[in-house]
């Protein structure tokens, strides 16, 4: 990057350029976009067999098909600040891509987001201007599902405000409720975008060690609390908004 870019650039830990991962060590890439976990190649034998561990794939590059003819493929997880000539040189070091033709080279995108813990309430209203609401990735959420849910909540609450009704706050035991609670209550000094994940849900009183049972418990609690929330709020404003 240029000097003036480095002064303000802050990398999002969930979407680092490949050269930044490389600086942190070879294993950083192997546990990131080059992660080979779960792959099985019959030509190498079953590496899940303890006696066959040396056949486990060391690293893998994922290619995503971009056209119907299968001639255009995208390198997944390889956003980069490398100059275009250097990209061609480095990526042709990958076995199988020695003679690849590069149609579109990698670039970094800027992800602009609000300091939501400082600015927003869990209703997605601005704290200092309650008639203004925000939604989507601008709020610091990650993923399409979160963007859709944020748009629904902001739009519904805008309709509530127009009708003079109290805005809605989703239960924090639901995944979207927990996400909106997180982005509006995290530390403003170190706020980073967050995708929906089980780690932001409130813990159970006693630990559930079995992962499948724990996820089912998350689901059951969320549905029960959502049903109770629906009955309590009686959805006084959203039918008209729809």
N, C-alpha and C positions, 0 to 999 in steps of 0.2 A: 504494500500500500504506500501511497504518497505520505509525506510527513503530515500534511494537514488532515489526512484521513485518520492517521493513527492517533491524533490528539483526542478525537471524539469517538473512535470506534470501540464498541463493546460487543464481544461475541456472545451469542446466545448458546449456552452450554449444550442445549439439545440439538443444535444445528451448526456444528463447527465446520470450517473448511478443512479439507483433507490434509493440507500442509500443517495446520495447527495441531491436528491429531498426531501427525507424524512427529512433530517436535516433542510431543509428550511421551514418545516411545513406540516401538513396534507393536507391543501388545495392546496399546491404546486403540490402534486401528483394528487389530484382530478381535477386540471385544466391542467394536463399533460397527462401521459399515462393512468390514471384512469378516464379520463373525460367521464361523462355519457350523455353529451349533445346529443339530437336528438334520444335517445332510447325510444322505446315505448313497454310496456309489457301489453298485454290485460288483464292479470291476476290481474294487479294492478289498472286498470282503466286508463282513459286518464289523465295523469298528466299535460297536457296542459290546462286543465280546472282550472281556478283560485281557484275553491272550492276543488280541489284535489291535491294541491301542495305537501302535505305530502306523496303522493305516488310516487314522483319523485325518480328515482334511485339515490343513494348517490354516488356510485363509481362503476366502471366496469373494468374488466380485459378482454382484447381482446385476443382471441386465433386464430391463423392462421393455417389452416390445411397444413400439410407438406407431407402427403402421400395419396395414392389413397384409402386406406382402412379406413381412418379416425381414425387411432389409434395413430398417431403422431401429436402433436400440439405444436406450438411455442408461448411462451408468448411475446406479442408485447410490445416493449418499456421498457424492463427490462434488459438492459445491466447492469453489476454489477461487483464490485471488491470483493464481499463477497466470503469467503471460501466456498467450495462445500458443506460441511456438514451444514453450516449455511444457504446456499441457500435452501436446502431441508427443513430445519426447518421453515424458514420464509415463503416460498412459499406454504407450506402445511397449513399455517394459513388461506389461501384464501378459502372461502366456495366453496366446490365442488372439491378442489384439495387435500383434506386431505389424500387420499390414492393414489395419483398420483405416477407413476413410472417415474423418471427422467432419460432420455436416454442421453441427452447432456445438460450440465450445462453452465450457462452464463459466459462469459469472456469479458474483455474490449479489444477493438482494438485500435491501434495507428493510428491516422489520420495525416499523414505528408503532409504539404502543404507549398508552397513558400510564402514569404512575397511579394506578387504580386505588391502592390502599390509601393514598393521600386524597384522592379526588372523588371516588365513587362510594355509594352505599350499596348494600346487597340487593336493593331494588333496581340497580343500575342507573339511579339518579345521581346527578352531580350534587355533592354535599352543599355547595354554595349557591346552586341554582336548581331547585327541585323540578322545574319544568323542562330541563334538558337531560336527556338520557343517552347512554352510549351502548353499543353492542358490537359483536364480532371480534376479530383479532385485535382491534384497536384497544380493547379493554385488557389485553394481556392473557386471553384464553387461546388455546391451541386446538385445532381440529375442526372439521366440518360440523360434527354433532354439537360441539360447544357453541359454534357460531349460530347455528339454527336455534338452539335453546335460548341464547342471549337475545337474538332477534325477536323471538316469541315473547320473552319476559319484558323486554324494553317496550315492544309494541303494545302488549297488554297493559302494562303500567301507564303508558302514555294515554291509552283509552280510559283507564281508571281516573287519572288526573283530570281529564277533560270532563268526566261525569261527576267530579267532586268526590270520588271514592278513594279509600286508602289503597296504596299500591301493594302488590303481593311480594312476599319473600318466600322462596322455595325452602322446604325443610332441609336443614344441613345434612341429614342422613341420606338424602338422595345425591346422586353423583353430581348433578348440575347445581343443586343447592349448595353442596360442599365446595364446588369450584367457584361459584360466585361469592361464597363466604370467604374463601381463601384469597381471591384477588382483591377483595376489599378490606382485608384485615392483616395481610402479611406485612413484613417490615418494609416501609417505604424506601429505606436506604439501599436495600439489596433486592428489590423486586425484579423477578424474571417471569416471562410468560410460562403458563402452566397448562398442560393438557389434562383432561379428565383421567383420574387414576384412583385406585383403591387407597392409596397412601394418604389422601386428604380427607377420607371419611373418618368420623368419630370412632374411636376404638370401642370394643365391647368391654363390659365390666370384667369378664374373664377371658383369657386368651384362647382362641380357637386355633389349634395348631394345624389341623388338616385344611389345606388350601381350598379344596373344592367345597368342603362344608362351610368354611368361612365366607366364601363368595356367595354361597346360597343364603347364608345368614344376612349378608349385606343386602341381597335382593329382597328377602322377606321383610326385613326391617324397613327398607325404603318404601316398598309397596304399602305396608301397614301405615307408616307415617304419612305417606302421600294421600292415602284414603282418608285418614283422620283430618289432615290439612284441608282436603277438598270439602269435607263436611263442615268444618269449622268456618272456612271462608265462604262457603256456599257459592264460590265462583261468582261473586256479585257483579263483577265487571266484564269478565272475559267473553261470555256468550255474545254480548253486543259488539265486542271488538272483533270477534271472528266474523 
